[in-house]
């Protein structure tokens, strides 16, 4: 007996639905979103696992990798296509979504997507961290520019390496502005240092950039 299994994978609990080749449900269960309980439940099924489907996503890639390493026919399914198909269901629950995924597998109405390798996911994590740090650094710079602009103090177009000195020059002698800006400059300096470390680690050295104009 061939079996088609759909998994709906929220953060805490995964809904599992298994269908026979004739479309009959033989198992519906919720298990922790961890490889071990999922694999244990899948191995308890009587029949041949034809396909195990999950929507593509960060947690799904981790589970997909574990099931594949366990010798199971896991399939990552294109997210927009799955969401479009499940949208037609009158009642939306994790259990119904898992059943819908299983039926898409059974009918062959899905598009498989590639599961990224561990190394490419690790590199993506580094790049995402760099982007987050850079975004917060730029946000601090813009906040400082806006803060000083209220007092008619314009930073102007300046190299990032000169930004802190320019801010200190503008607020010098104004105790309140020094109190407001100096902690922000210290945080920016820490972010800049961490950003430089990640940039060095990834071996990418972009040229110096100008800060946005005030």
Helices and strands as residue ranges (DSSP letters): E 2-9, E 13-20, E 25-32, H 35-43, E 48-55, H 58-69, E 74-77, H 79-86, H 94-107, H 118-149, H 160-171, H 175-202
